Amino acid sequence: MATPTHGTGGTDGIRPAARAEGGRPPLLRELLLVTGLFLVYKLGRLLANGHETAAFRNADLVWDAERALHLPGEGAVQQLLLHGEPLVRVANTYYAAVHFPATIAFLAWLYWRRPAHYVWSRRVLALLTGAALALHILVPLAPPRMLAAAGLVDTARVYGPSVYGAAPEADSMANQFAAMPSLHFGWALMVAIGLIAATRSRLRRWWLLHPALTLLVVVGTANHYWMDALAAAALLGFALLVVPTPERPAVPTAPPSASPAVPPSVSTAAPTAPPAVPPSASTAAPAAAPAAPPQRSAAGSVPAGVRR
């Protein structure tokens, strides 16, 4: 429920955080849902295990198709890693340890800070993973590290660490014949897209370094072909078209500063000056002219015109 606040003018408002919390789904339900989706995914991969003959046949087809399309060889990327053993170990560790934690951290941050984008991202990832699982079952594919024609080194087995068993057909923890599409790359690309969509920072496009680095790692360690990443990007694009995108977060703006209230009895207007009087105008009444002195005649003091 939205939290009311009182402004200086006495009107009620709603905090932006309260509005965001209104769209956050229950935490327990989301934990159960995400855990259930993960278990279904793992079980599906195990059910799709096996089919070794079809997996190697499809691997030959993918390898030939990449050469026909003149895609760069996976061996060129692996040679960059083989310059030093520490670099190979870092790449193997990145492949083994970053995939799931980065995705979980991404979803957790969205859940607390961008609930609408969390629901959107969870739906996209679920659709992407479900489509990938169907493709793993329909098109089993051996990774390039198992393909003799590729001439690549299984860096995880030689240098470590490795998340796969020594015998692919007896591996009960993972399906090693589920190379296409690469969910390592698909999930990493969705993490970058989701963070770019959910944030407003000018540096948000730097998140694309995560899928770029993931692509170099999965190819350089010979766990995936280039086409595995292309297939993951295509499935992700389909999922993004199907799931409606939430609105982008608004750019934060500073609240207007409130001016102090003025009591009604106090006037803030400046005293008005009296109108100026032009210099030529006079406000006083004109003075009366002095009376003329009586005129004397030549005969005496009798006024002129008076008979003696």
C-alpha positions in Angstrom: 0.0 0.0 0.0 1.3 3.5 -0.8 2.7 5.5 2.0 1.2 9.0 2.4 3.4 11.9 3.1 2.5 15.5 4.0 4.0 18.4 2.2 4.4 22.0 3.3 1.1 23.0 1.9 -0.8 20.3 3.7 -1.5 18.1 0.6 -0.9 14.3 0.6 1.6 12.7 -1.7 3.0 9.3 -2.4 6.7 8.4 -2.1 8.2 6.9 -5.3 9.6 4.0 -3.3 6.1 3.1 -2.2 4.8 3.1 -5.7 7.7 0.7 -6.7 7.0 -1.6 -3.8 3.4 -2.0 -5.0 4.6 -4.0 -8.0 7.0 -6.3 -6.2 5.8 -9.9 -6.1 5.9 -11.9 -2.8 9.5 -13.0 -2.1 8.6 -16.6 -1.0 6.6 -17.2 -4.1 9.4 -15.9 -6.3 12.0 -18.1 -4.5 9.9 -21.2 -5.0 9.2 -20.3 -8.6 12.8 -19.6 -9.6 14.0 -22.8 -7.8 11.3 -24.8 -9.5 12.3 -23.5 -12.9 15.9 -24.3 -12.2 15.1 -27.9 -11.1 13.0 -28.4 -14.2 15.8 -27.2 -16.4 18.4 -29.5 -14.7 16.0 -32.4 -14.9 15.3 -31.7 -18.6 19.0 -31.6 -19.4 19.6 -34.9 -17.7 16.7 -36.5 -19.6 18.2 -35.2 -22.8 21.5 -36.8 -22.0 22.9 -39.5 -24.2 22.3 -39.6 -28.0 26.0 -39.7 -28.5 25.9 -40.7 -32.1 23.5 -38.0 -33.1 25.5 -35.4 -31.0 28.7 -36.1 -33.0 26.9 -36.2 -36.3 25.4 -32.8 -35.6 28.8 -31.5 -34.4 30.3 -32.3 -37.8 27.4 -30.5 -39.5 27.9 -27.4 -37.4 31.6 -27.4 -37.9 31.2 -27.6 -41.7 28.5 -25.0 -41.7 30.8 -22.5 -39.9 33.6 -23.1 -42.4 31.1 -22.6 -45.3 30.0 -19.3 -43.7 33.7 -18.3 -43.3 33.2 -17.7 -39.5 36.5 -17.3 -37.6 37.9 -20.5 -36.2 37.4 -21.2 -32.6 41.1 -22.2 -32.4 42.1 -18.6 -33.0 40.4 -17.5 -29.7 41.8 -20.5 -27.8 45.4 -19.6 -28.9 44.9 -16.3 -27.1 44.2 -18.1 -23.8 47.0 -20.7 -24.2 49.7 -18.0 -24.1 49.8 -18.5 -20.3 48.5 -21.1 -17.9 47.1 -18.4 -15.4 45.0 -16.9 -18.2 43.5 -20.3 -19.1 42.7 -21.0 -15.4 41.0 -17.6 -15.1 38.9 -18.4 -18.2 38.0 -21.9 -16.9 37.0 -20.4 -13.5 34.9 -17.7 -15.2 33.1 -20.4 -17.2 32.5 -22.5 -14.0 31.8 -19.8 -11.4 30.3 -16.7 -13.0 27.3 -18.1 -14.9 24.8 -18.8 -12.2 25.9 -16.3 -9.5 25.8 -13.3 -12.0 22.3 -14.2 -13.1 21.1 -14.7 -9.5 22.6 -11.4 -8.4 21.0 -9.7 -11.4 17.6 -11.0 -10.5 18.0 -10.2 -6.9 19.0 -6.5 -7.6 16.0 -6.1 -10.0 13.7 -7.6 -7.4 14.6 -5.0 -4.8 15.2 -2.0 -7.0 13.2 -2.5 -10.2 10.3 -4.9 -9.5 8.6 -4.4 -12.9 11.9 -5.1 -14.7 12.4 -8.1 -12.4 9.1 -9.7 -13.5 10.0 -8.9 -17.2 13.5 -10.4 -16.9 12.3 -13.5 -15.1 9.8 -14.2 -17.8 12.3 -13.6 -20.6 14.8 -15.9 -19.0 12.2 -18.6 -18.4 11.1 -18.5 -22.0 14.7 -18.5 -23.3 15.6 -21.4 -21.0 12.6 -23.4 -22.0 13.2 -22.9 -25.7 16.9 -23.9 -25.2 15.9 -27.0 -23.3 13.6 -28.1 -26.2 16.5 -27.5 -28.6 18.9 -29.5 -26.4 16.4 -32.5 -26.6 15.7 -32.1 -30.4 19.3 -31.3 -31.5 22.0 -33.0 -29.3 25.3 -31.5 -30.1 28.8 -32.4 -28.9 31.0 -29.4 -28.0 34.1 -28.6 -30.0 36.4 -29.9 -27.3 35.1 -33.4 -28.2 35.3 -33.0 -31.9 38.5 -34.5 -33.4 38.3 -32.4 -36.5 38.4 -29.2 -34.5 41.8 -29.9 -33.0 41.0 -28.0 -29.8 42.2 -28.5 -26.3 39.8 -29.3 -23.5 41.2 -26.6 -21.3 39.0 -27.4 -18.3 40.2 -31.0 -18.2 43.9 -30.2 -18.9 44.3 -27.1 -16.7 41.2 -27.0 -14.5 38.9 -26.3 -12.9 36.2 -28.4 -14.6 32.5 -28.7 -14.0 32.1 -31.8 -16.2 32.8 -35.5 -15.6 35.5 -37.3 -17.4 33.1 -39.5 -19.3 30.3 -37.5 -21.0 28.0 -40.5 -21.3 28.3 -41.2 -17.6 28.0 -37.6 -16.3 25.1 -37.5 -14.0 25.5 -33.8 -13.1 25.3 -32.2 -16.6 24.4 -32.9 -20.1 27.6 -32.4 -22.1 25.8 -32.9 -25.4 23.7 -29.7 -24.9 26.0 -27.3 -26.6 23.4 -25.5 -28.7 22.3 -23.0 -27.8 24.8 -21.6 -25.3 22.9 -20.5 -22.2 26.1 -19.1 -20.8 26.0 -16.5 -23.5 22.2 -16.2 -23.7 21.9 -15.5 -19.9 24.8 -13.1 -20.0 23.3 -11.2 -22.8 20.0 -10.9 -21.0 21.7 -9.7 -17.9 23.3 -6.8 -19.9 20.1 -6.0 -21.7 18.1 -6.1 -18.5 20.5 -3.7 -16.7 20.6 -1.3 -19.6 16.8 -1.2 -19.7 16.4 -0.8 -15.9 19.0 1.9 -15.3 19.6 5.4 -16.5 23.4 5.8 -16.1 25.4 7.0 -19.0 27.8 4.1 -18.4 25.1 1.4 -18.5 26.2 0.1 -22.0 29.4 -1.1 -20.4 27.3 -4.0 -19.1 27.7 -5.4 -22.6 31.2 -6.4 -21.7 29.8 -9.2 -19.7 28.3 -11.1 -22.7 31.3 -10.2 -24.8 33.7 -11.7 -22.3 31.4 -14.7 -21.8 31.5 -15.3 -25.6 35.3 -15.3 -25.7 35.4 -17.6 -22.7 32.9 -20.2 -23.9 34.6 -20.3 -27.4 38.2 -20.1 -26.1 37.6 -23.0 -23.7 36.2 -25.1 -26.5 32.8 -25.5 -24.8 30.8 -23.9 -27.5 30.8 -23.0 -31.2 30.1 -19.6 -32.6 26.8 -20.9 -33.9 25.8 -21.8 -30.3 26.0 -18.2 -29.4 24.1 -17.1 -32.5 21.3 -19.6 -31.7 21.1 -18.2 -28.1 20.9 -14.6 -29.4 18.1 -15.6 -31.8 16.1 -17.3 -29.1 16.6 -14.3 -26.8 15.4 -12.0 -29.5 12.3 -14.0 -29.9 11.6 -14.0 -26.1 12.1 -10.2 -26.0 9.5 -9.8 -28.8 7.0 -11.9 -27.0 7.3 -10.5 -23.4 6.1 -6.9 -23.1 8.8 -4.5 -22.0 8.2 -2.4 -18.9 8.5 1.4 -18.9 12.0 2.8 -18.5 12.7 4.4 -15.1 12.2 8.2 -15.1 15.2 10.5 -14.8 15.4 11.6 -11.1 14.8 15.4 -10.7 15.4 17.6 -7.7 12.2 18.7 -5.9 11.5 22.4 -6.1 12.6 24.4 -3.1 9.7 25.6 -0.9 9.5 29.3 -0.1 8.8 30.2 3.5 5.2 31.0 4.3 4.3 34.6 4.9 1.8 35.5 7.6 -1.3 37.2 6.1 -1.0 40.2 8.4 2.5 41.0 7.2 2.8 42.9 4.0 5.8 42.1 1.8 5.2 45.0 -0.6 7.6 47.9 -0.4 6.1 51.3 0.7 5.0 53.4 -2.3 6.6 56.8 -2.7 4.4 59.8 -3.2 4.0 60.9 -6.8 6.7 63.3 -7.9 5.7 66.9 -8.5 7.0 68.5 -11.6 9.5 71.3 -10.8 7.4 73.9 -12.8 4.2 73.3 -10.8 3.5 75.2 -7.6 1.3 73.8 -4.8 0.9 77.1 -2.9 -1.8 79.7 -3.9 -0.4 82.9 -5.6 0.3 85.7 -3.1 -1.9 88.9 -3.4 -0.2 91.9 -5.0 0.5 94.8 -2.5 -1.9 97.7 -2.7 -0.7 100.7 -4.7 0.0 103.8 -2.5 -2.5 106.7 -2.9 -1.5 109.2 -5.5 -0.9 112.8 -4.4 -1.9 115.8 -6.4 0.2 118.9 -6.9 -1.9 120.9 -4.4 -1.5 118.8 -1.4 -2.3 115.5 0.0 -5.8 115.4 -1.3 -6.2 112.6 -3.6 -6.5 113.4 -7.2 -10.1 113.7 -8.5 -11.5 114.9 -5.1 -12.8 118.5 -5.0 -11.4 120.6 -2.2 
